[in-house]
């Protein structure tokens, strides 16, 4: 595919991500597959799309002095400018003059000569005069928000919760890629065997300390290996693996995964149970329940029974005290996975947090009666907001005296997390900067 076509595709994707609040990773994956884009071009496309979305606020700050016009700029033109500035400021493989020329050509092709001249003029002025310096922003919080491209309200909220140091580290970590991690299917292969095979292929990797099934990939494309194709390994973040490890599901148990899609934790649970027992898995959407079944089939797991179902209405499907273990991986704002889904930070508003916290509380209230006496329930989210984590748990425990925090949970956490800045009396908050994982909250409740 020609470079021109790749960059035209990038403009289209950026507009769709911004206007339709589309998830960047899903749109990217669909576009690459549907257009059969070669891997070299796909890598460039992915890098520019992710980078431009990730740094959108900073790119707009760079552009603002050069857009002193009362005319409304069309979304595709603004995104063409953003992607061009991203390449000029953050990538060095293409010379500035080539980036500017190609942007002007795309503008002419998609619009007309006037738009082409406008785009050319803005980019040449920036090349000549340089971009504004973020160090000139006097307000510390605003400067951090612009430099790391986070909404200012979100940065202020995190500072109120965790202080300046943790917030700054989190914002800067969100701008960097994290290493990929995979989970072996132990009923097919051991971790040592899998690492041996990967070593033969030239991979650089290390063991995860969060799960005995986890491998951190530092170099190599796992998606192009037979291990991935044949279900010997599956991609999963270490923080997500830790959730299942702490669930402590054993062979023969009855387990409920109330909010199961996309299926990483439920398949991991089935593996921990040695594919013996039963797991009832639900998702609000039938399509996602189907994805769970497909993932289980790929990994050769037969004890997972995935159906469409609202986690708040599962008492109509199951008798009280039906399950030995329950996992509530609740729907959340997703502020812990910004590195992989950068559009999240622009698509969520502060009022969304309260709305989601209400849903989380409702799910917990409705699912908890299905737990047997002495059973364990894990509550987890992929966010870093206390309103969705600590406060949901505190409220639930205050209103349900039959349930308590399981003190053994804190002793069983991996040693490396014991002194984590996110450790609290309520649970463990993983920050993206601490162990280079997703931001994740988890805690364990026991029915007494």
FENJO-V788268 format. One record per residue. N is the residue number from 1. RES is the residue in one letter. PSI is psi in whole degrees, 0 to 359 (999 if undefined). D_LAST is the distance of its C-alpha to the last C-alpha in Angstrom with 2 decimals. Layout:
<<N/RES/PSI/D_LAST> <N/RES/PSI/D_LAST>>
//
This chain:
<<1/X/135/62.12> <2/X/151/64.30> <3/X/321/62.91> <4/X/314/64.03> <5/X/320/62.01> <6/X/313/58.88> <7/X/330/59.14> <8/X/320/59.85> <9/X/321/56.67> <10/X/315/54.80> <11/X/314/56.14> <12/X/316/55.02> <13/X/317/51.50> <14/X/320/51.21> <15/X/316/52.30> <16/X/320/49.82> <17/X/318/46.91> <18/X/313/47.90> <19/X/322/48.91> <20/X/5/46.46> <21/X/37/43.44> <22/X/143/43.38> <23/X/123/41.18> <24/X/318/43.67> <25/X/326/42.25> <26/X/316/42.35> <27/X/318/45.83> <28/X/311/47.14> <29/X/316/45.93> <30/X/316/47.42> <31/X/316/50.70> <32/X/318/51.18> <33/X/315/50.62> <34/X/330/52.58> <35/X/1/55.55> <36/X/50/55.44> <37/X/128/55.79> <38/X/153/56.74> <39/X/322/54.26> <40/X/314/56.49> <41/X/326/56.79> <42/X/323/53.11> <43/X/317/52.23> <44/X/314/54.56> <45/X/314/53.32> <46/X/315/49.66> <47/X/315/50.52> <48/X/318/52.52> <49/X/307/50.16> <50/X/315/47.05> <51/X/317/49.04> <52/X/318/50.61> <53/X/315/47.36> <54/X/320/45.59> <55/X/22/48.42> <56/X/313/49.40> <57/X/318/49.25> <58/X/321/51.23> <59/X/320/53.74> <60/X/326/54.30> <61/X/318/54.89> <62/X/323/57.50> <63/X/333/59.13> <64/X/319/59.26> <65/X/342/62.57> <66/X/5/64.30> <67/X/42/63.28> <68/X/73/65.19> <69/X/145/66.04> <70/X/348/65.53> <71/X/140/65.36> <72/X/129/61.99> <73/X/127/61.08> <74/X/147/59.86> <75/X/320/56.37> <76/X/328/57.86> <77/X/316/60.39> <78/X/319/57.79> <79/X/330/55.69> <80/X/317/58.84> <81/X/316/59.51> <82/X/311/55.97> <83/X/328/56.01> <84/X/316/59.49> <85/X/322/58.54> <86/X/314/55.46> <87/X/320/57.75> <88/X/325/60.31> <89/X/330/57.88> <90/X/346/55.22> <91/X/153/56.93> <92/X/10/60.18> <93/X/337/61.18> <94/X/131/63.33> <95/X/151/66.04> <96/X/318/65.78> <97/X/327/69.02> <98/X/322/67.74> <99/X/315/64.49> <100/X/316/66.57> <101/X/315/69.07> <102/X/323/66.42> <103/X/318/64.61> <104/X/323/67.97> <105/X/319/68.65> <106/X/319/65.30> <107/X/321/65.98> <108/X/319/69.42> <109/X/318/68.11> <110/X/332/65.29> <111/X/250/67.18> <112/X/180/70.75> <113/X/324/73.02> <114/X/316/72.12> <115/X/321/68.42> <116/X/317/69.41> <117/X/321/71.57> <118/X/310/68.79> <119/X/314/66.26> <120/X/317/68.92> <121/X/315/69.87> <122/X/313/66.36> <123/X/324/65.57> <124/X/323/68.99> <125/X/318/68.71> <126/X/318/65.35> <127/X/321/66.83> <128/X/316/69.76> <129/X/341/68.07> <130/X/161/64.67> <131/X/156/61.24> <132/X/152/60.11> <133/X/124/58.30> <134/X/338/54.66> <135/X/347/55.29> <136/X/349/57.39> <137/X/117/54.30> <138/X/322/53.92> <139/X/120/50.37> <140/X/317/48.01> <141/X/316/45.19> <142/X/320/47.61> <143/X/316/49.24> <144/X/319/45.97> <145/X/317/45.17> <146/X/313/48.61> <147/X/322/48.81> <148/X/1/45.49> <149/X/56/45.88> <150/X/146/42.75> <151/X/138/42.83> <152/X/323/43.37> <153/X/326/40.64> <154/X/318/38.06> <155/X/316/39.39> <156/X/322/39.33> <157/X/316/35.73> <158/X/321/34.69> <159/X/318/36.77> <160/X/325/35.02> <161/X/317/31.60> <162/X/354/32.51> <163/X/172/36.03> <164/X/314/39.32> <165/X/310/38.99> <166/X/319/35.85> <167/X/315/37.19> <168/X/313/40.61> <169/X/320/39.30> <170/X/315/37.09> <171/X/318/40.03> <172/X/324/42.36> <173/X/325/39.96> <174/X/344/39.66> <175/X/355/43.42> <176/X/153/43.31> <177/X/147/42.42> <178/X/155/39.57> <179/X/149/40.02> <180/X/144/38.88> <181/X/150/36.11> <182/X/159/35.58> <183/X/130/33.07> <184/X/153/34.49> <185/X/100/33.63> <186/X/346/32.92> <187/X/350/33.67> <188/X/326/37.16> <189/X/148/37.87> <190/X/164/36.54> <191/X/318/36.45> <192/X/317/39.36> <193/X/317/41.39> <194/X/318/40.83> <195/X/325/41.84> <196/X/317/44.87> <197/X/317/45.96> <198/X/325/45.55> <199/X/321/47.51> <200/X/329/50.36> <201/X/0/50.43> <202/X/13/50.83> <203/X/151/47.36> <204/X/129/46.08> <205/X/173/42.35> <206/X/162/39.63> <207/X/145/36.21> <208/X/141/33.14> <209/X/357/30.84> <210/X/335/27.93> <211/X/139/27.93> <212/X/351/29.74> <213/X/355/31.10> <214/X/141/32.46> <215/X/131/36.14> <216/X/124/37.68> <217/X/115/41.12> <218/X/333/43.65> <219/X/129/46.73> <220/X/151/47.33> <221/X/100/46.63> <222/X/333/43.85> <223/X/343/44.57> <224/X/28/47.92> <225/X/155/46.73> <226/X/333/46.29> <227/X/319/42.85> <228/X/314/41.69> <229/X/324/43.85> <230/X/12/42.56> <231/X/24/38.82> <232/X/333/38.58> <233/X/155/37.23> <234/X/149/35.77> <235/X/130/35.77> <236/X/138/32.50> <237/X/150/31.85> <238/X/323/30.12> <239/X/322/27.50> <240/X/322/26.59> <241/X/321/26.44> <242/X/324/24.04> <243/X/311/21.49> <244/X/321/21.56> <245/X/319/21.63> <246/X/346/18.38> <247/X/330/16.72> <248/X/46/17.20> <249/X/139/18.01> <250/X/158/19.57> <251/X/137/22.35> <252/X/352/21.60> <253/X/162/18.34> <254/X/121/18.06> <255/X/144/17.85> <256/X/126/18.42> <257/X/104/20.56> <258/X/333/20.86> <259/X/78/23.80> <260/X/330/25.46> <261/X/148/29.13> <262/X/359/31.14> <263/X/2/29.22> <264/X/314/29.07> <265/X/322/25.33> <266/X/323/24.95> <267/X/324/27.89> <268/X/318/26.62> <269/X/316/23.31> <270/X/323/25.49> <271/X/318/27.45> <272/X/330/24.49> <273/X/5/23.64> <274/X/32/27.34> <275/X/33/27.88> <276/X/128/25.92> <277/X/210/23.25> <278/X/143/23.04> <279/X/122/22.46> <280/X/119/22.79> <281/X/134/24.39> <282/X/150/25.52> <283/X/152/27.88> <284/X/332/29.49> <285/X/132/32.92> <286/X/323/34.31> <287/X/320/36.48> <288/X/327/33.59> <289/X/323/31.76> <290/X/321/35.05> <291/X/322/35.07> <292/X/315/31.71> <293/X/319/33.24> <294/X/319/36.34> <295/X/319/34.50> <296/X/318/32.62> <297/X/317/36.04> <298/X/325/37.65> <299/X/0/35.19> <300/X/34/35.37> <301/X/128/31.72> <302/X/355/31.28> <303/X/0/27.55> <304/X/126/27.21> <305/X/98/27.73> <306/X/130/28.57> <307/X/161/29.37> <308/X/135/30.20> <309/X/142/27.40> <310/X/122/26.13> <311/X/337/22.53> <312/X/355/22.28> <313/X/23/23.28> <314/X/348/21.37> <315/X/341/19.78> <316/X/347/23.37> <317/X/338/23.38> <318/X/148/20.09> <319/X/155/18.12> <320/X/149/14.54> <321/X/48/11.99> <322/X/341/15.01> <323/X/141/14.10> <324/X/327/12.69> <325/X/143/13.57> <326/X/135/14.69> <327/X/123/17.32> <328/X/91/18.42> <329/X/87/21.68> <330/X/148/22.74> <331/X/140/26.42> <332/X/181/27.74> <333/X/336/31.04> <334/X/20/31.43> <335/X/352/32.80> <336/X/349/31.58> <337/X/28/33.87> <338/X/327/37.10> <339/X/322/38.93> <340/X/337/38.76> <341/X/72/38.97> <342/X/336/41.08> <343/X/341/41.79> <344/X/320/38.22> <345/X/342/39.24> <346/X/335/42.07> <347/X/344/40.41> <348/X/143/37.46> <349/X/165/38.00> <350/X/325/36.01> <351/X/338/35.18> <352/X/330/33.54> <353/X/313/30.70> <354/X/320/29.55> <355/X/316/29.98> <356/X/323/27.85> <357/X/324/25.09> <358/X/316/24.95> <359/X/316/24.70> <360/X/316/21.93> <361/X/319/19.87> <362/X/316/20.71> <363/X/313/19.72> <364/X/316/16.25> <365/X/320/15.78> <366/X/331/17.23> <367/X/325/15.66> <368/X/320/11.93> <369/X/345/11.83> <370/X/355/13.27> <371/X/136/10.33> <372/X/156/9.07> <373/X/133/5.72> <374/X/354/5.60> <375/X/166/8.17> <376/X/142/9.76> <377/X/126/11.79> <378/X/131/14.94> <379/X/127/16.83> <380/X/156/20.47> <381/X/160/23.91> <382/X/46/27.44> <383/X/172/28.31> <384/X/15/28.63> <385/X/126/28.25> <386/X/331/25.67> <387/X/331/25.69> <388/X/349/24.32> <389/X/271/21.89> <390/X/314/20.65> <391/X/325/21.26> <392/X/316/19.49> <393/X/314/16.22> <394/X/316/16.77> <395/X/316/17.50> <396/X/312/14.54> <397/X/324/12.02> <398/X/329/14.33> <399/X/352/14.32> <400/X/83/10.71> <401/X/346/8.71> <402/X/355/5.53> <403/X/141/5.94> <404/X/159/7.23> <405/X/137/10.11> <406/X/108/9.91> <407/X/332/12.58> <408/X/333/13.87> <409/X/315/15.13> <410/X/330/17.74> <411/X/334/19.00> <412/X/351/19.40> <413/X/150/21.46> <414/X/141/25.17> <415/X/324/27.09> <416/X/339/29.43> <417/X/351/26.79> <418/X/327/25.65> <419/X/20/28.50> <420/X/142/28.55> <421/X/345/29.57> <422/X/1/26.75> <423/X/129/23.96> <424/X/178/21.98> <425/X/345/18.89> <426/X/325/17.46> <427/X/196/18.56> <428/X/123/21.80> <429/X/113/24.81> <430/X/129/27.52> <431/X/149/30.99> <432/X/333/33.80> <433/X/341/35.98> <434/X/309/33.69> <435/X/16/33.44> <436/X/45/35.64> <437/X/181/32.84> <438/X/156/31.84> <439/X/125/30.07> <440/X/144/26.39> <441/X/140/23.06> <442/X/148/19.76> <443/X/168/16.27> <444/X/133/12.93> <445/X/145/9.58> <446/X/141/6.22> <447/X/125/3.82> <448/X/999/0.00>>
//
